[in-house]
Amino acid sequence: MNEAISRRGALGLGAAATLAASAARASVAADPVAIVSTWDFGKAANEAALARLKAGGTVLDAVEAGAKVPEADPTNHSVGYGGYPDRDGHVTLDAIIMDEDGRVGAVAALEDVVHAISVARLVMEKTPHTLLVGEGATRFALDQGMKRTKLLTPEAEQAWREWLKTAHYQPVANIENQLPGPPGSSLNHDTIGILARGLDGHLAAACTTSGMAFKMRGRVGDSPQAGAGLFLEKGVGAAASTGVGEEVTRIAGTARVVASMRAGLSPQAACEEAVKHIARLRGAAIKGLQVGFLALGHDGSVGAYALLPGFTYAVTRHSGAAEVLPSASLFAQPG
C-alpha cells in the first residue's frame, strides 16, 4: 500500500515537473530573446537596440543603435569617446557590423570620429570593401559627413600621462570588474559585442571598441576582424568575443564558434569548444588572461563561456525583460 502511494506520488511529481518544463518552454517561445551583448553595461545598449526595433527599425538598425550607446559615453574608457589612447596618446577606434546576407563593414585605427559603428555601416553600404583602416578610414568618415571630434578627454589624457611614468603594459583579466565603481558600470568596462534577432528570425551583429589601453601605435585586436571578434551566418547564428584579442585572433574564434553551431553544437557547447581549444593550444601562455565568447543561435538560444570567471552578458527579450548573467568558465580565478 505504502509502495503504491509512493509510486503514485513519484508519478505525480514527474508529471508536475514535465508540466513546469513545458510551461517554461512556452514562456520562452512567447517572449523570445531579442538582443544579447557582452558585459553588464550591455544592458543599456540592449535597451536602445530594442527601442529601435520597436520603432520599426531592422535588426541591423538595432545593433547600430545599441553600439552607439557606449560609444557616446565619455566615462567609458574602452569604447568610443573617452576611450584610453594608445601609448603615443592617440585614441583609435575599431568596429564591425554584419547582417545575415553576408554583408560586412568594418573600420580599424579610426581617429577623430565618435561613432565608429556608423562608419563601419557606411563602409558596408557605400563601398565595395569590407574594412578601411587608419587615415583612410578617417578621411572616408569625414567625406561621408561624420563630425570631427577630439576623442581624448581630459580624464583619459590624465590616465595616459600617469601610465607614462612607468609605461608598464600588461593585460589584466576582467579589469572591467576590478576598477572603482560597481561591476560593469560606466567606469570599468570592455569592448561591446551585440547580437540581435528579430521576431522574424533575422539576425544582425555589431562590435565596437577603442582597444586595449596604451596599446602599441597601430595595434588592431580581434574586434573589427570578421571571424575573430564577430561572425554571423544565416540559418546558424552569431557570435562575439571579448578579452585579449590576440588570443581570439589566433583561432579565428567567432568563426570557429559559428562553425561548431553549423555542425550541430548548441551555442553553449560551441563557446565551450572554442575556449577549451585556446587553452589546449596556448597552455601556460594564457595564464591569467581572459577570453570569453557569447553566441546567439538562429532559434534564439544563447551560450556563453570564458577562460576565467568574471565574464558577464546581458540578455533582453522582446517584451523588454532583461537580465545580466554570469558566464561559466574553464578555470578558477587566478591568484
Secondary structure, DSSP 8 states (H G I E B T S, - for coil): -HHHHHHHHHHHHHHHHHHHHHHHHHHHHHS-EEEEEESTTHHHHHHHHHHHHHTT--HHHHHHHHHHHHHT-TT-SSSSTT----TTS---EEEEEEETTS-EEEEEEE-S-S-HHHHHHHHHHHSS-SEEEHHHHHHHHHHTT--------HHHHHHHHHHHTT------TTGGGTSSSSTTSTTS---EEEEEE-TT--EEEEEEE--STT--TT---STTSBTTTEEEETTTEEEEEEE-HHHHHHTTHHHHHHHHHHTT--HHHHHHHHHHHHHHHHGGGGTT--EEEEEEETTS-EEEEESSTT-EEEEEETTS-EEEEE-EESS----
